[in-house]
């Protein structure tokens, strides 16, 4: 999959396809009035995949999901399912299920009626409906709640009903629009686990929109990172983490964010303001250097130096926010060290950790050998 | 303390001074200016101060009869003589038998003020009907009906909407001259109404033939008469002195007495109405009050009555004045007045109006043959003027009421469970009561007491100020529809059926149209959405009586916009108010126009509170637009819409204005609903307050049952 990472941003990583069947988006464009939201996206999703679309607010990921669902008409482009053009097919004929951010449960129906609604509309026999509802209820532990109305449910329970409403219909494609964003942290972790389990259990294609990189990293078989209506990079979560295609992807994934410094290749070293590092890769001239905070250590010596502005202690280790001549820098430190605000410290990289990008950050020149 | 002493002294000083006389009237415009000037002159001559109060005509009579017995009324008031007998029975007028010099006034005007041999008030002016002739269309005013018919045939061109004659033919006041002209009498020697006579039939037949031959337009209102005459489309008009103010200056006309009926040789005799200055029986200054009333009826005051008042004076000497002799209108009316007969001031007279109107409208609309109309009027007269039910013993009723109250109290007390001392349960009761008191008093005075009075009234019979306890007789008469068949419009059951149909059809239309428009307006991408919304709310913002009158005009058979529109599609003009179905439809159309905006606004608010993603979820779930509407929109609208539907149904059930103003119950009271029927019993049929109150109590129980049913319909959550 190495080639995929070298594709320029915004272009399909078509060679990463694992199957020909599934969903294919071709040149999708969509704007609201004069405001373009999706600026030409091509994307293929293999069946059985768990694709997470991630990006900051307003990057077009939700619009794209709604285009896939059929809730939004495209300005141009095509939505193909198993090779068939579904671009102008209404949602009800697309065989998709969608979990909405607000859950969109029908407030006047009980949980049972919410679950059965889609099946009734498809004129399934009563017995089948009951069997499917019972099965979904068992799977999602909703059985004791079936006669309640949504307003009598907790957030997590509502979330599960919204999921159940899709499950009973057994669609080819599950769509999730930030389904966990309204839950508290503990519940979110739990639901994340359940989602992963469901995906394994059902073996269906799922497309999941979130702005939370943790969800993206933990759930996805592949992650699509969007920014400003353009697909920045598509790939397995760790590939994106270790081999980001540009500085946007590099800083968006990973916490705390990757440190970026301007530098210049000078023979065997990268020289920046107040620091120099031994060069890797074959980039020449001006570059942008990326260093993950996890790969930088506060120590007695090192190429960076500066004053500690803030400290986050996490126990075993911690992060120090250091003001250096080259700009702000985040570095890890051993939890036993007495690092404190106002202290002058030195920071050193732990081995071959340099990501090298073009000076505008749009292109990656070199990544460290991954620890895979 | 000092201030109090001063105040007391001031008050006693002012009490010593003469209080100004209070004079109430219902004049407007020139007539009002005339009375003001006359009163000013009176004060200048006598030094007696007079306080003038102009009272709206509609409320004048009831204001007088309620204020005077409580010493809150005027010393002198001006009123037409028709009410005199009622004032006399309620003892609110002082006699003037020994004070009036009969020779100074036209004899008929003094006769009109007589009740049981006693005279009341001083005659001021008179009103009667005359023939207004457009002199550019008719050179020789007709003096007989044969001449009239010849002139009508000559001047009428119905295809050009030109008519020989125009007058409010459906108004019995204007028909009365024909009744007398054809030799009929309204009352026999004993004063009983005799409506079914050959002369009556002939009068109906004559007027009907005028209409059938196209000599006069159909469904004529006062406003139509005015515009037809001013536009030269009506050569002749029958009307009174008030009409002179409505004629445009460009129209040349003469006023002549109504013609003589060729067949009988009798003149078409209009009624004479006499306006009089009446002295209150409770005045504290009788001498000054009589002096004022007398002053207003004679001399200088009469001159002012002519100019700027424009009234026809009752004083004979007034016609000697040069300015009166030069006034062709007033001298013409003097001739007319000599032929007029005073309207009887009897109670029987007050009861004749509705039956005669019914018969007259029936004839003009072609539902009743002229020679059967008299019988119809007489039958209706008997039904409306119920025999006084036998008195009942109130004791059992009082006992039942007391027992009910006691039972209710005991039940409430038992329900509370084991009694705990009130003071112990509510240690701060006195403070709490103080907080509650203003609201409790307000509700008590505004709701509880009127409600209790209304219910008690239903057990009484009212006849000219006398109330007698009749027990359940009113209810029994209503529920058994005594005196008329159950299928007649007067029957409670018939009216109830009409009311239920009226309510149901209206609410269904209001909700479906309102909801439909709300769904259209909901779309946020709709251009000019705000504009449409304002336009569609306008019918609701316009006062409903104005809307009602506009629609009434639009439903006019010959000049209404709706028939004009139908004619454009080649459809025969519909006579909207002559058949039950069309008259009912006219009411429903008007009320739907008024009623849909409310439902639209409610639906729009409720629709906008339904999250858009529910529709998206439903769409993904496989729901078509129609299924979304049925399974998502309607159930979610229900909580907001149901209370509005209940509210709307109660409003519509009691929508008096539309019925009263649009169809007016036509034809023959068939489109009246319960509340307008109750109104007629109370205010148009001899003030049968008890009977009307019984109607209202029955309306209350119907609506009570309805709200119980709807509450059950709205399901367990709402209960």
Boltz contact constraints between the chains, C-beta under 6 A:
constraints:
  - contact:
      token1: [A, 69]
      token2: [B, 620]
      max_distance: 6.0
  - contact:
      token1: [A, 71]
      token2: [B, 616]
      max_distance: 6.0
  - contact:
      token1: [A, 91]
      token2: [B, 619]
      max_distance: 6.0
  - contact:
      token1: [A, 91]
      token2: [B, 620]
      max_distance: 6.0
  - contact:
      token1: [A, 92]
      token2: [B, 619]
      max_distance: 6.0
  - contact:
      token1: [A, 92]
      token2: [B, 622]
      max_distance: 6.0
  - contact:
      token1: [A, 98]
      token2: [B, 620]
      max_distance: 6.0
  - contact:
      token1: [A, 100]
      token2: [B, 613]
      max_distance: 6.0
  - contact:
      token1: [A, 102]
      token2: [B, 613]
      max_distance: 6.0
  - contact:
      token1: [A, 104]
      token2: [B, 613]
      max_distance: 6.0
  - contact:
      token1: [A, 104]
      token2: [B, 614]
      max_distance: 6.0
  - contact:
      token1: [A, 104]
      token2: [B, 617]
      max_distance: 6.0
  - contact:
      token1: [A, 108]
      token2: [B, 635]
      max_distance: 6.0
  - contact:
      token1: [A, 108]
      token2: [B, 636]
      max_distance: 6.0
  - contact:
      token1: [A, 117]
      token2: [B, 621]
      max_distance: 6.0
  - contact:
      token1: [A, 118]
      token2: [B, 621]
      max_distance: 6.0
  - contact:
      token1: [A, 118]
      token2: [B, 622]
      max_distance: 6.0
  - contact:
      token1: [A, 121]
      token2: [B, 622]
      max_distance: 6.0
  - contact:
      token1: [A, 121]
      token2: [B, 623]
      max_distance: 6.0
  - contact:
      token1: [A, 122]
      token2: [B, 622]
      max_distance: 6.0
